[in-house]
Structures are given as C-alpha cells and as structure tokens.
Amino acid sequence: MSRAARALRAAAAALALVLVPAAAAAETRTLTLSLDDSRAFARRALEAGRAEVARAIALALLEADPRDHAALTLLAAAQARMGETAAARNTARLAFRSAATRDQRYEAARVAALAAEAAGRPFRAQGWLRLAAGLAPDPAARADTAAHYRAVQSANRWSTHFRLHVAPSSNVNRGSRYDQLIIDGIPTPFVLSGDAQALSGVEAGVSMGATYRLSQGPDWRAEVGARVHHTTYVLSGAARDAAPDVTGADFAHGGAEVSLRMTVLPQGGREPVSLGLAVGQSWYGDEPLARTLRLDAGRSFTLTAATGLRIDLLAERQWSDRGLKPRALILAAQAQLHHRLGNGDMLRLRLTATDLRSQDRNAAHLGLSGELRWELARPLGPARLALSVTGAVRDYPVFMSNIFSKTGREEEQLGLAVEMAFPDAEVWGYAPVVTLKGGRTRSNISRFDSEYMGLEVAFRSAF
C-alpha cells in the first residue's frame, strides 16, 4: 500500500473518530477517500465550523505530501479558528511559498491575513490583504478583500498613509516666462536671474503619515497623528545651462507636523463635527522656513441622498524659524460640494477663500480658488478617468515695497488635468495614477506670469 493511500485511510479514520460518538466508534469501518474528496470534505467541515475535522484531514494529507498547497491552506485556516495563532501564521507562510498559481497565492494570502488577525497583529493582516487584493481572481473577490481590509483597519487603532509621485514638468520652479521684469506692461531695467525663469526637470515627492486612536466614546473620538512630506527636483540639462549656480535641491520643500483631532458625534443622527490642532515645521531648500500652529474645524452635511456638503474653517499662525517673532497669519474657509449623477458619475466642487496677513508685505494677499472635478463611473479600457479644471485669483496690495511702494500685484490662474487610474495594475493595494496637467498664471508682474505642462505618475492606496 502506498504512503498516500495509508494517509488517506488515516484521514478517513480520523474523520470517523471525530464525527462518531465514542460508544459507536468500535462499529465504524475505515474508509479510503480520494485526495480531491478529502480536500472538499475538509473545506465543507471548515465552512460548517468544524475546524477540528478540517485540521485532522489536512494533517493526514500533509503526511502524504508535505507541500500539498490545499492542505497547508486548510490547516492554516483551521489552526487560526482553533486559536493556534502562531502555528497558523507559520503554516500560512508555507502555503504562500508553495503556491504555484495566482489563485493559490490569493487564497494563501487571505488565510495568512486571518491568521495574523487572530493573533492580534492587524498591521500584518492589512499587509497580507493588500497583497491579496492585487491577486484577486475577479472583481467580487477583490471587493470582498477590500471590505475585509477596511474592517481590520477600523478595528486597528493605528492607520497609515503613503504616497509617492514623480512628475516631469516644463516648469518645476513655477518660474517666469520672461527674462525681463515687466510691471503693468511697462518694461523695467531689471533682468530676471536664471533661477527665477521657468526651468524644466523632474519633480519627485513622498508623503507619509500615521494616526493613532487615543480613545473613543459613544459620541466622540480622539486621535493623534504625525505626517512628513518632502518634494525635490532634478533639473534638465537645458535648465542647468540656464541657471548654472543652482540645483534642483535648492527648490526642494517639505514639512512635518504632529496633530490632535477630536470628532464629535451629535445626537439625533446629525453629521459629525471635527476639531483639529497641529504644530509643525516647514523647510525650503536646505534651510528651515517656519514653525506653524494650526486650528481647524469642519462639518459635513447630507443635503440629499445624492448630494453632500462639507464646510471647513482654518487659522494658522507662522513664526520665523530664526526667532519667535510672528511671521504670518492665514485665515481660510472652504466649501466642498459633491453630487452623484444618475449614471454613477461623481461631480465635486471646491471653493476656498484665503486671507494671508504677513510682515512680509510682498506675501500678504487675499485669494479665492476653486476646482471642478468630474469622476467618470464607467472605465475607459483599463483606466478610470477624472477630469478637473482649477482656477484662482489673488490680490497682493504691495509688490517690492522698497522700490514700487504704490504697485500692487494681481494674479489669475487656470489649470486643466486629466487623471487616469489603473486599478487592475495595483500592487499591495497601491494603484498607479497617471495625470496629465497644464496651466497658466497671468500677472501684472511678469516675474509671476508663467505656464507649465507636466505628466505625473503617482501610487495611491486603492482602499
């Protein structure tokens, strides 16, 4: 008798001992099951909540073939349900390594996530679920995996954020289209330096953050978070020739902040109100730029079943990094309206009003900006499309006050973007997003009259 046959007899015997009461065990005959029948029976036992039956059959199958992928997967699932979490995690890793097909890797990753979740390791569970999402055999399986991920994330006190982007651009520094300073159409004797003119190159940036839920009650939730972001540039050969004394790193900028957020859940089913406090540090080039303290408040409103509105208010104080002297005060109000069309498309409208008050008279201004975004529900081939148009107007009462004390600065901006997301190409739950964008700024001061065209490639979380 072969080793496989002996193992299958043992599996059937183990099954009989589990299913039949002890008093009747002596009357039970040993049966021989095929490999496929044994695996199918173990799956049905697992679905019926009989983890001990599935475990016994899986162990017998593994005696015949220690690399039996189906048996490893079944054993890991059974061990997780029986509370053998350490063994379940080890078995799930073996199942993933033994997988020969995409479907087998998906199944093993889902089981590994269950084992990590049972062991109280939500971050590992989320990692396995991100991997499984990219291996899902069909949309239904992917949706189920994403729902499982959101459930684990909701139970996890920690949540994380990550974004990476690369963007070749015709104007990475938002420099001027001209080499001469022109004010209100009148040429001046001032010539702009190379680094003040439009320079082509590549922009690269990364943003990372984490949030921890401190506590939660029936009508409130408190969270603390941290975030860091940095963007740098690589100049093209033509840009280096135009501005030989600068590098892309001279235009690099970023910031870091720590925040505390309170969400209040009013009684009566009304929408929640959020309150936030954040302190941070920004930098430009190789130098610290400013320290910041920000307060914000916001609330969402459900207008209809298809329409929603959110209002946010913000106040931010900035201090010079070289002292505690106040540098600027920013006051802003924002309204965001979204509406779901009958065909599933989403329209979003955002309007922001800003009042920046600064000791630097050239920086102080009033501004109004907006964005209209149309997200198409129906994909175009492998891509999901979003089209957007942005605009802004800014009024600076003073420009170069030491020379042109009576000259103000006015700006009008217009931008267009076509965004293409490729959900089928996601890796670890991050899908590539390609955005073609361009825009122009018109100003009465030629230093700020600019245009740009660029292509951004980013990786965005699909959950």
C-alpha positions in Angstrom: 0.0 0.0 0.0 1.4 3.4 -1.0 2.1 6.2 1.5 -0.7 8.3 0.0 -3.2 5.5 0.4 -2.2 4.9 4.0 -2.5 8.7 4.7 -6.0 8.8 3.2 -7.1 5.8 5.2 -5.8 7.6 8.3 -7.7 10.7 7.3 -10.9 8.8 7.0 -10.3 7.1 10.3 -9.6 10.4 11.9 -12.7 11.8 10.4 -14.8 8.9 11.7 -13.4 9.3 15.3 -14.3 13.0 15.2 -17.8 12.6 13.8 -19.0 9.4 15.5 -19.6 9.2 19.3 -17.1 7.0 21.3 -19.7 4.4 22.0 -20.2 3.7 18.4 -16.6 4.0 17.3 -15.9 0.3 17.5 -18.6 -0.3 14.8 -17.0 2.2 12.4 -15.2 0.9 9.3 -12.1 2.6 7.9 -12.8 4.2 4.5 -10.4 5.3 1.8 -11.1 8.8 0.3 -9.6 10.3 -2.8 -7.3 13.3 -2.5 -9.9 15.6 -4.0 -12.7 14.2 -1.9 -10.6 14.7 1.2 -9.9 18.3 0.4 -13.5 19.0 -0.5 -14.7 17.4 2.8 -12.2 19.4 4.8 -13.4 22.7 3.2 -17.1 21.8 3.9 -16.1 21.0 7.5 -14.4 24.4 7.9 -17.4 26.2 6.4 -19.6 24.4 8.9 -17.5 25.5 11.8 -15.8 22.0 12.4 -12.2 23.3 12.4 -11.0 20.1 14.3 -12.3 17.9 11.4 -10.6 20.1 8.8 -7.4 20.1 10.8 -7.3 16.2 11.1 -7.8 15.7 7.4 -5.3 18.4 6.4 -2.6 16.8 8.7 -3.3 13.4 7.1 -3.0 14.9 3.6 0.3 16.6 4.5 1.6 13.2 5.7 1.2 12.0 2.1 2.6 15.3 0.6 4.2 17.9 2.9 3.9 20.5 0.0 0.2 20.0 -0.7 -0.9 23.6 -1.1 -4.6 23.0 -0.5 -3.8 21.0 2.7 -1.5 23.7 4.0 -4.1 26.4 3.4 -6.8 24.3 5.1 -4.6 23.6 8.0 -3.7 27.3 8.5 -7.4 28.3 8.4 -8.3 25.5 10.9 -5.4 26.4 13.2 -6.5 30.1 13.2 -10.0 29.2 14.1 -8.9 26.9 16.9 -6.7 29.6 18.4 -3.4 28.1 17.4 -2.3 31.5 16.0 1.5 31.1 15.9 1.2 27.7 14.1 -1.4 29.2 11.8 0.9 32.1 10.8 3.8 29.7 10.1 1.5 27.3 8.1 0.1 30.2 6.1 3.6 31.4 5.1 4.4 27.8 3.9 1.1 27.8 1.9 2.0 31.0 0.2 5.5 29.8 -0.7 4.2 26.5 -2.0 1.6 28.2 -4.2 2.0 27.5 -7.9 -0.7 29.8 -9.4 -2.1 33.2 -8.8 -5.3 31.8 -7.4 -3.4 29.7 -4.9 -1.4 32.8 -3.8 -4.6 34.7 -3.3 -6.1 32.0 -1.2 -3.0 31.7 0.9 -2.7 35.4 1.4 -6.3 35.6 2.6 -5.7 32.8 5.1 -2.5 34.4 6.3 -4.4 37.6 6.9 -7.0 35.7 9.0 -4.1 34.1 11.0 -2.5 37.5 11.6 -5.8 39.0 12.6 -6.5 36.1 15.0 -3.0 36.7 16.6 -3.8 40.3 17.2 -1.5 41.7 14.6 -3.6 44.0 12.5 -0.8 45.6 10.5 0.4 42.2 9.3 -3.2 41.3 8.4 -3.5 44.5 6.4 -0.3 43.8 4.6 -1.5 40.3 3.6 -4.8 41.8 2.5 -3.1 44.4 0.3 -1.2 41.6 -1.3 -4.3 39.5 -1.7 -6.2 42.4 -3.4 -3.7 42.5 -6.2 -4.0 38.7 -6.7 -7.9 38.6 -6.6 -9.2 36.4 -9.4 -12.3 38.6 -10.1 -14.0 41.9 -9.0 -16.2 40.2 -6.4 -13.1 38.6 -4.7 -11.3 41.9 -4.8 -14.3 43.8 -3.3 -14.5 41.2 -0.5 -10.8 41.6 0.2 -11.1 45.4 0.3 -14.1 45.1 2.7 -12.0 42.8 4.9 -9.2 45.3 4.8 -11.5 48.2 5.9 -12.9 46.1 8.7 -9.4 45.3 10.0 -8.4 48.9 9.6 -11.5 50.1 11.5 -10.6 47.8 14.4 -7.0 48.9 14.4 -6.1 51.9 16.5 -3.3 52.7 14.0 -3.8 53.8 10.4 -1.1 54.8 7.9 -0.8 56.9 4.8 1.7 56.7 2.0 2.0 58.4 -1.4 4.8 58.6 -3.9 4.9 60.6 -7.1 7.2 61.5 -10.0 6.4 64.4 -12.4 8.4 65.5 -15.4 7.5 69.2 -16.0 8.3 72.1 -18.2 8.4 74.5 -15.2 9.4 72.7 -12.0 10.1 76.0 -10.2 7.0 77.9 -11.4 9.3 80.5 -12.9 8.6 83.4 -15.2 8.0 83.0 -19.0 10.2 86.2 -19.5 13.7 87.2 -18.8 12.9 90.8 -18.1 10.8 92.3 -15.3 7.7 94.0 -16.7 5.2 95.7 -14.5 1.7 96.6 -15.8 3.0 96.3 -19.3 5.9 98.7 -18.7 9.4 97.2 -19.1 11.9 97.9 -16.3 15.7 97.7 -16.4 15.7 94.7 -14.1 16.7 91.3 -15.7 15.5 88.1 -14.0 18.1 85.6 -12.9 18.1 82.2 -14.4 16.6 80.5 -11.3 13.6 83.0 -11.5 12.8 81.9 -15.0 11.0 78.7 -16.0 13.2 75.6 -15.6 12.4 72.2 -16.9 13.1 69.0 -15.0 11.6 66.2 -12.9 9.7 66.6 -9.6 9.8 63.7 -7.1 7.9 63.6 -3.8 6.8 61.4 -0.9 4.3 61.8 1.8 3.9 59.5 4.8 1.7 59.7 7.9 0.3 57.7 10.8 -2.8 58.2 13.0 -3.4 56.6 16.4 -6.9 56.5 18.0 -6.4 57.6 21.6 -9.8 56.9 22.9 -13.4 56.7 21.8 -16.8 57.1 23.4 -20.4 56.8 22.1 -20.4 60.3 20.8 -16.8 61.3 20.4 -13.4 60.1 19.1 -9.9 61.4 19.8 -6.9 60.8 17.5 -3.2 61.8 17.4 -1.3 61.9 14.1 2.0 62.6 12.5 2.9 63.4 8.9 6.0 64.2 6.9 6.3 65.2 3.3 9.2 66.2 1.0 9.5 67.2 -2.6 12.7 67.7 -4.5 13.7 68.3 -8.1 16.2 67.2 -10.7 16.9 69.9 -13.4 17.2 69.1 -17.1 20.4 69.9 -19.0 18.9 73.0 -20.5 17.8 74.2 -17.1 21.3 73.7 -15.7 22.7 75.7 -18.6 20.2 78.5 -17.9 20.9 78.5 -14.2 24.4 77.0 -13.6 24.6 78.2 -10.0 21.5 76.3 -8.7 20.5 72.7 -8.4 17.1 71.1 -8.1 17.6 70.7 -4.4 17.6 74.5 -4.0 13.9 74.4 -4.7 13.1 71.4 -2.5 10.5 71.9 0.1 8.6 69.9 2.7 7.3 69.8 6.2 6.5 67.7 9.3 3.7 68.0 11.8 2.0 66.4 14.8 -1.7 66.8 15.2 -4.6 66.1 17.6 -8.1 65.7 16.3 -11.4 65.4 18.1 -14.5 64.2 16.3 -17.8 64.9 18.0 -20.8 62.8 17.0 -24.0 64.8 17.8 -27.1 63.0 19.0 -30.1 62.6 16.7 -28.2 61.2 13.7 -26.7 64.6 12.8 -23.4 64.7 10.9 -20.1 64.7 13.0 -18.1 67.8 13.7 -14.3 67.6 13.7 -11.9 69.9 15.6 -8.1 69.8 15.0 -4.9 71.2 16.4 -1.5 70.8 14.7 2.1 72.0 15.2 4.7 71.7 12.5 7.9 72.7 10.9 8.4 73.6 7.2 11.6 73.9 5.2 12.7 75.2 1.8 16.0 74.2 0.2 18.4 73.3 2.9 17.1 75.8 5.4 14.2 75.7 8.0 11.4 78.0 6.8 8.8 78.4 9.6 7.2 76.9 12.6 3.4 76.6 12.5 0.4 76.3 14.8 -2.9 75.5 13.1 -6.5 75.3 14.3 -9.3 73.9 12.2 -12.9 72.9 12.4 -15.2 71.2 9.9 -18.6 69.6 9.5 -20.3 67.6 6.8 -23.9 67.9 5.8 -26.2 65.5 3.9 -28.3 67.6 1.6 -30.0 64.8 -0.4 -29.4 61.1 -0.9 -27.0 62.0 -3.8 -25.6 65.3 -2.6 -23.3 66.3 0.3 -21.6 69.4 1.6 -18.6 70.0 3.8 -17.6 73.3 5.4 -14.1 73.8 6.9 -12.5 76.7 8.7 -8.8 77.2 9.4 -6.5 79.6 11.2 -2.7 79.1 11.1 0.0 81.2 12.8 3.5 81.0 11.4 6.7 82.0 13.2 10.1 82.6 11.7 12.4 79.7 12.5 15.1 82.2 13.5 13.1 83.5 16.4 9.6 83.6 17.9 8.6 86.7 16.1 5.2 86.1 14.3 5.7 85.8 10.5 2.2 85.3 9.1 -1.4 84.6 9.9 -3.5 82.6 7.5 -7.3 82.5 7.7 -9.2 80.3 5.3 -12.7 79.0 4.7 -13.5 76.1 2.3 -16.7 74.6 1.0 -16.8 71.2 -0.8 -19.9 70.0 -2.6 -20.3 66.6 -4.2 -23.1 65.1 -6.2 -23.7 61.6 -7.6 -25.3 61.6 -11.0 -27.8 59.0 -12.1 -25.2 57.2 -14.2 -22.9 56.9 -11.3 -20.5 59.7 -12.2 -19.4 62.0 -9.4 -19.2 65.8 -9.6 -17.1 67.6 -7.0 -16.9 71.4 -6.5 -14.4 73.0 -4.1 -14.2 76.7 -3.3 -11.6 78.2 -0.9 -11.2 81.8 0.3 -7.9 82.8 1.9 -6.6 85.8 3.8 -2.9 85.8 4.4 -1.5 88.5 6.6 2.2 88.8 6.8 5.0 91.1 8.0 6.5 90.5 4.5 4.3 92.9 2.7 5.0 91.2 -0.7 3.4 88.0 0.7 0.2 89.4 2.1 -2.8 88.8 -0.1 -6.4 87.9 -0.5 -7.3 84.8 -2.6 -10.1 82.8 -4.0 -9.6 79.4 -5.6 -11.8 76.6 -6.9 -11.8 73.2 -8.5 -14.5 71.4 -10.5 -13.8 67.7 -10.8 -15.7 65.1 -12.8 -15.1 61.4 -11.9 -16.4 59.0 -14.5 -18.0 55.9 -13.2 -17.6 53.9 -16.4 -14.0 53.0 -17.1 -12.3 53.7 -20.5 -10.5 50.4 -21.2 -8.2 49.7 -18.2 -8.4 53.2 -16.9 -10.8 55.1 -14.6 -10.9 58.8 -15.7 -11.3 62.0 -13.8 -11.2 65.5 -15.4 -10.7 68.7 -13.5 -10.4 72.4 -14.0 -8.9 74.7 -11.4 -8.8 78.4 -11.1 -7.6 81.1 -8.7 -7.4 84.9 -8.3 -5.1 86.6 -5.8 -4.7 90.2 -4.9 -1.4 91.4 -3.4 -1.7 95.1 -2.2 2.1 95.6 -2.4 4.9 94.3 -4.6 8.6 95.2 -3.9 7.5 97.9 -1.5 11.1 99.2 -1.1 11.1 100.2 -4.8 7.5 100.3 -6.1 5.6 101.2 -3.0 2.4 102.0 -4.9 2.4 99.0 -7.1 0.1 96.1 -6.3 0.2 92.6 -7.7 -2.7 90.7 -9.3 -2.8 87.1 -10.4 -5.2 84.9 -12.3 -4.6 81.1 -12.6 -6.2 78.5 -14.7 -5.3 74.8 -14.8 -6.6 71.6 -16.5 -5.9 68.0 -15.6 -6.8 64.5 -16.9 -6.3 61.8 -14.4 -6.1 58.1 -15.3 -6.1 55.5 -12.5 -5.3 51.8 -13.3 -6.9 49.7 -10.6 -6.1 46.4 -12.3 -2.3 47.2 -12.1 -2.3 47.6 -8.3 0.5 46.2 -6.2 0.0 45.7 -2.5 -3.2 47.7 -2.7 -1.5 50.7 -4.4 -2.7 51.5 -7.9 -0.7 53.7 -10.4 -2.3 57.0 -11.3 -1.1 59.0 -14.3 -2.1 62.7 -14.5 -1.5 65.0 -17.5 -1.8 68.5 -16.3 -1.1 72.0 -17.5 -1.8 75.6 -16.5 -1.0 79.2 -16.8 -0.7 82.2 -14.4 -1.3 85.7 -15.7 0.1 88.5 -13.6 0.7 92.2 -14.0 4.2 91.5 -12.7 6.0 89.4 -15.4 8.0 87.6 -12.7 4.8 85.7 -11.8 3.4 85.3 -15.4 4.1 81.6 -16.0 2.9 78.4 -17.7 3.6 74.8 -17.2 2.9 71.3 -18.7 3.7 68.1 -16.9 2.9 64.4 -16.5 2.7 63.0 -13.0 2.9 59.3 -12.1 1.8 58.5 -8.5 0.9 55.5 -6.5 -2.3 55.8 -4.4 -3.9 53.5 -2.0 -6.8 51.7 -3.6 -8.6 51.3 -0.2 
